[in-house]
Amino acid sequence: MTEDFTHRPPGPDHTAVPPSMPYPAVTPPPYSPEGPPEPPHRRPLRTGLVAGAAALALVSGGVGGVVGALVAGSGDGSAPVTNALDVPKPAIDNAAAAPAGSVQEVAQRVLPAVVMIKVASNRAEGEGSGVILSSDGLILTNNHVAAGGGPNARMQVSFADGSTAPARMVGADPVSDLAVIKAEGKTGLTPVELGTSADLQVGEPVIAIGSPLGLAGTVTTGIVSALNRPVSTTGEGGGDPTVPNPVIDAIQTDAAINPGNSGGALVNSEGKLIGINTAIATMGSSGLGGQQSGSIGLGFAIPVDQARRVAEELIEHGHATYAQIGLTVQRDETLRGARVLDVMPNGPAATAGIPPGVIVTKLDDRSIESGDGLVAAVRSRQPGDKVKVTYTDEQGGNAKTVEVTLAAAAAEGGR
């Protein structure tokens, strides 16, 4: 199961001690050198005191042994006594450079380029994250963060320096689950450095930065656990049947990602953006309030190469296109491959001669394991790309490969 990250405040069954408050301490009884007088004829109480004294002796015995050793060592002058408390505190060097490529160094560079986004309306409120694209306030985030409160929602962006600014929608695409917003009145911001997702390797170290549960500037680490993982997230079309649900050709990571991380940065060891954190797999809701559970080490990010193309279109046109093959496929977890249910007349697949009823098994060199796998593979490409599609009959025989030129489509729900 996959879930979005828009944070909802904890329910009444979730309580926490504020970090500024000390934890309650147990006040010990007043100390008396001679001890309290023993009440006469109260053997049960005496039994309890003996048991308590025995426990205390176990602790004090260890301390007494240490003290005895110190006294013995210092008595003849042969072993000087040292005390850690006598050593001066180390000098504080805030200007010390972090090792290049370390998590510390990457975090110092990337944190100023990651923001927290609060969205509120009469019907909903939530929090997410975003990455700064331009010094004048263009910010990339998830559609389910920016559009989560509806068309009249108010957005506020919080920056790493503690400042805030209202924001407006520039463009959103529910199919890719990406959006671009603009923070008003901001200049001199630090944009994120864009990398590429084309050469990612499984096992490569990554760093996730965002605002899980409203905790801005949270840094977690992990690796690339898998690539090209088809992840379907439901509900981004806002109930509009004309808007396809997002199927992400995702980067899977074990870096801790939680509700509120959506739209935040996934960067490599060079501090370059490689993905937009978008979804997590969970074990279901937790607690009586039904909130979604936290990270179980299965997080998913939209690859930056796709995010970059969509962001450019959103900034220029206010909406984005996606590649389309012109097929309707079946979601059948028992089938290896994508069964074609219908072929769009005059569409790319029909033009290439792909008939209904066949099983698509490959797109170029990529194996297709499911219907979502084919959708994710197609949407990871650009309109106009030429791809080779391999398909078989229902029995897995008569394999054929044809070339298909992908068409462009745009969701009517995009802005």
N, C-alpha and C positions, 0 to 999 in steps of 0.2 A: 504494500500500500504506500502511496506517496502523499505527502501533505504539503500545503503551502506554509509560509513562514510568518504570515502576518500575525503579529503578536497580539494576543488578547490578555488583558490584565488577569492575574491569578484570581481564582474564585475564593470564596470565604473559607474553604477547607485548606487553603495554602497559606501558612503563616511563616514569617521569618523574622529573625532578630536583625534590626537595622545594623549595618556595619559600624555605625558611629556609637552604638550602645554596647557597653561591656556586658559580657555574659554574667548572670547572677552568681555570686560566690557564697560559699557556706561560711558563716561566722563561727570561729572556734570558741569554746568556752574560755573564760579568763584563766590565765595561768597562775597556779599557786605552787611555790617551791615545795611546800610540805604536803601538797595533795589534800583533797577533801577528807574530812574525818569519816571513818567508816561507821555507818549506822549499825547499832548492835542488833544481832539476831536477824540479819537479812541475808541469808545465805544465797538466795537466788541472785540478788544484786551483786554479791561478792563474786559469784561465779561469772557473771557478765564482766565484771571488772578484770578478773583474771584473764579471761579470753581476750579482752581488749589489750591488756598489758602484754600478752604474748605476741599479738600482732604488732604492737609498737616496738617490741624488742627485736623483732625480725628486721625492721627498718633501722632502728637505732643501732643494732649490732653492726650493720654495714658501715654506718657513719662512724661509730666508735672505732672500728678497725682502721679506717682511713686516718682519723685523728691520731690514733696511737702510733701509726707509722710515721706521721709527720713529726710528732713529738720525739720519737726515737731517733729519727734521722737528724733532727736539728739539735739533739742534746749534745752530741760530741763534735759538732761543727764540721763533720765530714761531708754532709750533703746539704747544700743551701736550699732553702724553701722558696719556691716560685709560686706565683698566684696569677691566674689569667686576668683577674680584675685589675691588677696593677699595670698591665700593658696599655699604653695610650691607644685611643681609638684611631683607626686608620684614617689617613687624610681622604677627604671626599674629592673625587675628580670627575665632575659632571662633563668635562670636555673630552674625556677619554674616548677615543674612537672605537666603535664596536668592530670586531673582526669582519672583514669583507665577506659577504655571502652568508653570514650568520643570521639566525632568526631575528636577533636583536637589531642588526643593521638593516635588514629588510623592513622590519616593522617601523623603524624610525623614519625610513623613506616613504613608506606607503601609507601609514596612518593618516597623514594630512590630506590624502586624496580620497579617503573613505568617509562617508557621512551617515548620519541617522536621519530617517524620514518618518515624520509623524503625520498620519492622515486621520481626519475627523470629519464626520458629517452627522446629520440627524439620525441616520440609520446604522452607522457603524464607525468604529475607530480602530486604529492599529498602528503598528510600527514596523519598519523595515530598514534596509540599508541601501546605499547607492555609491557609485564611484564617479568622481569628478572627471569630466571629459575636457572642459575648457576653463581657462582662468576667469572667464566672465560668468560662470555658473551653470553651464550645461552639465546635467547629471544623468547617468545611465542607471536604470534600476529594473525591477521586474514589473510587468503589467499588473500582476495581482497585488503589488504594493501600491503603485501610483493610482490605479483605478479601483482599488478595493473599497473605497468609500462612496463610489458613485460619481456621477458627472458634476455634482455641486460640492464635492468634498474640499476641505481646506487642507493644504499641505504646508508643513513647516520643516525646514532642513536645519539640523544641528551639525556644526563643523567641529573639527578637532581642536580649534583654538577656543572653543566655548561659545562662539557667536552663533546666532540663528538668523534665518531669513525665511520669509514666505516663498512659496514656489508655485509655478503654474505648469500645466501640461503642455508639452511641445508636440508629442505624438506618441501613440501607443499601438502595439500590435498584439492582440490576444492569441494569435496562432503561435508566435515564437515566445510569448510571455515576456516581452521586453517593452520598455517605455523609456522615453527621454523627458525629463522635466527641466525647468529653468529656475534657479534661485534668483530672486529679484534683488537688484541693488548690490551685487557682490562683484568685486574685482580682485585681481591678484591671488586667485586661488591656485592650488597646486594640482594640476591634472595628473591622472594616473598614466604610467607608461604602458602602452599596449604591446603585448608580445604576440605570439602565434600559437595556435593549438595544433597546427599541422604536424609538428615533429615531436609531440609529447610521447613519452614512453611510460609504460606501466612500471611502478616503483619509483618514479621521479618524485623528489620531495616537493611539497606544496605548503602554502600558508593561507589560511582563511582569515579574513578580517571583516568585521561587521558589528552589529548591535544585537546579539541574541538576548531576548527577554528585556530589551531596552538598555542593556549594558553596553554603552557606546565604546568603540575602540577596543573590542575584544579580539585577541589574536590566538589562533589555535593552529596546530601543525599536523601534518600527516603525509600521505603519499598519494600518487595517482593509483587507485586500486584497479581500475578498468577503464577502457575507452569504448566509444561507440555503444554506450549502454542505452537502449531505447527505454525512455521513461515517459509515461503518459500521465499528465496532470489534468484533472477534470475541473470543469466549472469556470474556466477563464473566459468563455464566451458570454458570460452573464445570462445564461439561459437562452441565448439566441441560437436556434437550430442551424442558421446559415453560417455560423462561425465554428470551424473545426476545433476540437480540443487540442491543446498543445501536445505534441509528442517530441520530446527533446532527445537529440542525439548526444547524450550526456557524457561528461567526464565524471566518473565515480571516484570519490575520495573518502578516506577514513578520518580526515580532519574533522574535529567536532563542529557540527553545524546544527543549530537549533532554531526554533521560531524566532524571527527577528533578523536572522542572517540573510534573508532573501534580498537579492539585489546587491549584496556585498561582493568583495573582491576575493577571487582565488588567484594567487600569484605564485610564480616559480621562485627558485632560489636567487634569481637575479632581480626580484622585485617587479617583474613584468606581469601584467594582467594576462591570465590564460583562460579565465572563465568567470561567469557570473553565477554565484551560488543561488540555487533556485528551489530545490526540493530535498526532502529527506524521506527515507523509508522508516516507518515506525512500527511498533508492536501494538498500535491502537492507542486509545485514549487512556489517560491515567487520572486517578482521583475521582471523587464524587462529582466534581464539576464537569468532567468530560474533556478537560484540556488534553491536547495532543501530547504524547510523551516526548522526551528529549532524544538526543543523539544516541544511536546504537551503532555508529561507525559506518553508516551508509548514507552519504551525502552526494548530491548530484548538482553539476554546474553546466550552464550553457557554454559551449566552446567559444572563445573570444573571436575566432574568425567569423562565425555566424553572427555573433553579437555586434561586431564592428560593421558588417554590411547592413544589418537592420537599423542600427543607430544612425548611420549616414542617411538612409532613406527617410527615417522618421524626422530627422533634422531638416532635410531638404523638402520633403513632401507632406509630412504629418502622418503618413501611413507607410506601410512596408509591403513588399510583395514576397511571395515564397514560391519555390519550385513545385510544379505539379506534373504528375505522370498521366493522369486521366484514368485512374483505376479505382474501383471500390474493392477493398480486400476484407477478408473475414478474420475476426479475432478468434482463433482456435488454438488454445494452449497445447492441445494434443498433437498438433500438426507441426512438422518442421518445414518451414517455408511460409509463403503468403498465398493463400488461395484467392484467386481473382473471382469476385462475384459478379462484377459488372464492368463494362468498358464504356467510357464516355464517347459518344459519337464524334468523329472528327478530331478527337483528342490525340495527344502524343502516342499513347499506347495503341490506339486503334490505327493510327497512321502507320505504325511499325508492324502491325499485323498480329498483335497479342490478343488471343481470343478469351472469352470468359471460361471459367472452369479449370484453367491451368494453375500450376503451382510455381510461383516465382522463387528461385533458389539463390540467385546471385545478382548483385548490381555492381558492375565492373568486377573487381577482385574481392568484393566484400560478400561474405555469406549472409543470406537472409534467413533468419530463424523463425520469424513470426510476421504477422501483419503489421504490428507496430514497428518492427525492425525495418520493413520496407518503407513505411511512412517516414521514419526518422532518417533513413539513408537518403531518401529523395529530398527532404526538406533541408538537409545539410548542404545540398548543392545550390547552385544559382540558376535562375531562369535562363534558358538558352544553352545550358550545358548539354553535351552529348554523352550519354551513358550507354553501356552495353548491359542488356537485361537477359538473363538466362532463366528459362522456365521449362518445366516438364509436364507430362500428363498426370492424372490422378494417381497412377501407379508408380510414378517416379521415372518413367521411361520417356523415350522420344525427346531428349533434351534439345532445345534450340536456343540460339543466342541472336538477338536482334539489337540494332542501335536505335535509341530513342532520344529525341531532342526534347528536353524538359520545357514546359510552358510556364508562364507566369500567372499567378493568381494573387488576389488580395482579399483579406477578410473584410466583409462589410462592417464588422464591428470595430475596425481600426479607426484611429483618428489622426 
